[in-house]
Amino acid sequence: MSTVVREYTNDEKLQEIIEKLVDNGISNEDIFVLSHDDDRTTRIVNNTGINHINYNKYDLGESFDKKGDELREKLQEVGLTEDQASEYEADMDEGKVFLLVKDEKAEEYL
């Protein structure tokens, strides 16, 4: 199953989209958000009840010297290629937040 990815700059719009996905049967366990700003990511997660991409869950036991390395690894963990992860991480540098959904049915609601 491929991962559906969309970028957002408006947190309120992103939260509305997440609510729409859940209301239409997408499991909140298949919905993730990721940004360079940990507080921003946590705020969206807490407001919507979706999952953090959490290394403890995957027991990778890795530590990272740079935030970008960590974000790229997290993106790959949810099914993106190394090239995609690098591209999206660069966009996060510009303040974008990414919605990642591990359910192709999400395409219908985005």
C-alpha positions as CSV (number, residue, x, y, z in Angstrom):
1,M,0.0,0.0,0.0
2,S,1.4,3.4,-0.9
3,T,1.4,6.4,1.3
4,V,-0.6,9.5,0.3
5,V,1.3,12.7,1.0
6,R,0.0,16.3,1.0
7,E,1.7,19.5,2.1
8,Y,0.0,22.3,4.1
9,T,0.9,25.7,5.5
10,N,-2.4,26.3,7.2
11,D,-2.7,24.2,10.4
12,E,-6.5,24.8,10.7
13,K,-7.1,23.6,7.1
14,L,-5.0,20.6,7.8
15,Q,-6.9,19.7,10.9
16,E,-10.2,20.1,9.0
17,I,-8.9,17.6,6.4
18,I,-7.8,15.2,9.1
19,E,-11.3,15.3,10.6
20,K,-12.8,14.7,7.2
21,L,-10.6,11.7,6.6
22,V,-11.5,10.1,10.0
23,D,-15.2,10.9,9.4
24,N,-15.0,9.0,6.2
25,G,-13.5,5.8,7.7
26,I,-9.8,6.4,7.5
27,S,-8.2,5.1,10.7
28,N,-6.5,7.7,12.8
29,E,-3.7,5.1,13.2
30,D,-3.0,5.5,9.5
31,I,-2.8,9.3,9.5
32,F,0.4,11.1,10.4
33,V,1.7,14.7,10.4
34,L,5.3,15.8,10.3
35,S,7.0,19.2,10.3
36,H,10.3,20.7,11.4
37,D,8.6,22.2,14.4
38,D,8.0,19.5,17.1
39,D,5.6,21.8,19.0
40,R,3.5,22.4,15.8
41,T,3.4,18.7,15.0
42,T,2.4,17.8,18.6
43,R,-0.3,20.5,18.7
44,I,-1.9,19.1,15.5
45,V,-1.6,15.5,16.8
46,N,-3.2,16.5,20.1
47,N,-6.0,18.5,18.4
48,T,-6.9,15.6,16.0
49,G,-6.1,12.4,17.9
50,I,-3.8,11.0,15.1
51,N,-0.5,9.3,15.6
52,H,3.0,10.6,16.1
53,I,5.6,8.9,14.0
54,N,7.4,7.5,17.0
55,Y,10.7,5.7,16.9
56,N,10.0,3.9,20.2
57,K,7.1,2.2,18.4
58,Y,9.5,0.9,15.7
59,D,12.3,0.3,18.2
60,L,14.9,1.6,15.8
61,G,17.1,2.8,18.6
62,E,18.7,5.5,16.5
63,S,19.8,8.9,17.5
64,F,20.3,11.7,15.1
65,D,22.8,14.6,15.0
66,K,20.5,16.7,12.8
67,K,16.8,17.3,12.7
68,G,16.7,16.7,8.9
69,D,18.2,13.2,9.3
70,E,15.5,12.3,11.8
71,L,12.7,13.6,9.6
72,R,14.0,11.8,6.5
73,E,14.1,8.6,8.5
74,K,10.6,9.1,9.8
75,L,9.3,9.7,6.3
76,Q,10.9,6.5,5.0
77,E,9.4,4.6,8.0
78,V,5.9,5.4,6.7
79,G,6.7,4.1,3.3
80,L,8.4,6.9,1.3
81,T,11.5,6.4,-0.8
82,E,14.8,8.0,0.2
83,D,14.5,10.5,-2.6
84,Q,10.9,11.4,-1.7
85,A,12.0,11.8,2.0
86,S,14.8,14.2,1.0
87,E,12.5,16.2,-1.2
88,Y,9.8,16.5,1.5
89,E,12.3,17.3,4.3
90,A,13.6,20.2,2.2
91,D,10.0,21.5,1.9
92,M,9.7,21.3,5.7
93,D,12.7,23.7,5.9
94,E,10.3,26.3,4.3
95,G,7.7,25.9,7.0
96,K,5.4,23.3,5.4
97,V,3.7,20.5,7.4
98,F,3.0,17.2,5.7
99,L,0.0,15.0,6.0
100,L,0.8,11.3,5.4
101,V,-1.9,8.7,5.1
102,K,-1.3,5.0,4.8
103,D,-4.6,4.4,3.1
104,E,-5.1,5.0,-0.7
105,K,-8.8,5.7,0.0
106,A,-7.6,9.1,1.4
107,E,-7.1,10.4,-2.2
108,E,-10.9,10.7,-2.5
109,Y,-11.1,13.3,0.3
110,L,-8.0,15.4,-0.3
